[in-house]
């Protein structure tokens, strides 16, 4: 059965698996990046780091919401994240960054 067909047949199982994965076990790289970003953005209202390379640590997706981004353009927000992760980025193939300012 194809993955797409499995999703169509039973989307609840997929959602449960994704939720279980995201809340129970982070990879070592996800933990390291999360720790670095928590130190750099201690007042972040939301932070999510996902290894999108299948667990090998080559590519990550980061979702970060922080008041520190208020008044800054998206490119400036991303530069702050890149600067915080400058040592970790050296070992990566790619990085997707999504930043936002908390809604009041």
C-alpha positions as CSV (number, residue, x, y, z in Angstrom):
1,X,0.0,0.0,0.0
2,X,1.4,3.4,-0.9
3,X,1.9,6.0,1.7
4,X,-0.6,8.3,0.1
5,X,-3.2,5.6,0.0
6,X,-2.5,4.8,3.7
7,X,-3.0,8.4,4.6
8,X,-6.3,8.6,2.7
9,X,-7.4,5.3,4.4
10,X,-6.5,6.2,7.9
11,X,-5.3,9.8,8.5
12,X,-5.8,9.5,12.3
13,X,-3.0,6.9,12.5
14,X,-0.6,9.2,10.7
15,X,-1.5,12.1,13.0
16,X,-1.0,10.0,16.1
17,X,2.4,8.8,14.8
18,X,3.5,12.4,14.1
19,X,2.3,13.7,17.4
20,X,4.0,10.8,19.2
21,X,7.3,11.4,17.3
22,X,7.3,15.1,18.0
23,X,6.5,14.9,21.7
24,X,8.5,11.8,22.7
25,X,11.8,11.6,21.0
26,X,14.0,14.3,19.5
27,X,17.1,13.4,17.6
28,X,20.4,14.5,19.1
29,X,20.7,17.3,16.5
30,X,17.1,18.5,17.2
31,X,18.0,18.7,20.9
32,X,21.2,20.5,20.3
33,X,19.7,23.1,18.0
34,X,16.7,23.6,20.3
35,X,19.1,24.2,23.2
36,X,21.1,26.7,21.3
37,X,18.0,28.6,20.1
38,X,16.5,28.6,23.6
39,X,19.7,30.2,25.0
40,X,19.8,32.8,22.2
41,X,16.0,33.5,22.3
42,X,15.1,32.8,25.9
43,X,11.7,34.6,25.6
44,X,10.6,32.8,22.5
45,X,6.9,32.1,22.7
46,X,7.2,29.1,20.3
47,X,10.1,26.9,19.1
48,X,10.0,23.8,17.0
49,X,13.0,22.1,15.4
50,X,12.5,19.1,13.0
51,X,15.2,17.0,11.3
52,X,13.7,16.7,7.8
53,X,16.6,14.6,6.5
54,X,15.2,11.4,7.8
55,X,17.2,11.5,11.0
56,X,20.7,11.9,9.6
57,X,21.0,15.5,10.7
58,X,21.7,17.0,7.2
59,X,18.7,19.2,7.0
60,X,16.5,20.9,9.6
61,X,13.3,23.0,9.7
62,X,13.0,25.6,12.4
63,X,9.8,27.4,13.4
64,X,10.6,30.2,15.9
65,X,8.3,32.9,17.3
66,X,9.9,35.6,19.4
67,X,9.4,39.3,20.4
68,X,13.0,39.9,19.4
69,X,11.9,39.8,15.8
70,X,9.4,42.7,16.3
71,X,10.2,45.5,13.8
72,X,12.7,43.4,11.9
73,X,12.3,42.3,8.3
74,X,12.2,38.6,7.6
75,X,15.7,38.5,6.3
76,X,17.0,40.2,9.5
77,X,15.1,37.6,11.6
78,X,16.6,34.8,9.6
79,X,20.1,36.4,10.0
80,X,19.6,36.3,13.8
81,X,18.8,32.6,13.7
82,X,21.7,31.9,11.3
83,X,24.1,33.8,13.6
84,X,22.9,31.8,16.6
85,X,23.5,28.5,14.8
86,X,26.7,29.4,13.0
87,X,28.6,26.5,14.4
88,X,25.8,23.9,13.8
89,X,25.2,25.1,10.2
90,X,28.7,24.1,9.2
91,X,27.6,20.4,9.5
92,X,24.3,20.8,7.7
93,X,23.3,20.4,4.1
94,X,20.3,22.8,4.4
95,X,18.1,24.7,6.8
96,X,14.5,26.0,6.5
97,X,13.7,28.9,8.8
98,X,10.3,30.2,9.6
99,X,10.1,33.1,12.0
100,X,7.3,35.2,13.3
101,X,6.4,37.8,15.9
102,X,3.9,36.7,18.6
103,X,0.4,38.1,18.2
104,X,-0.8,40.4,21.0
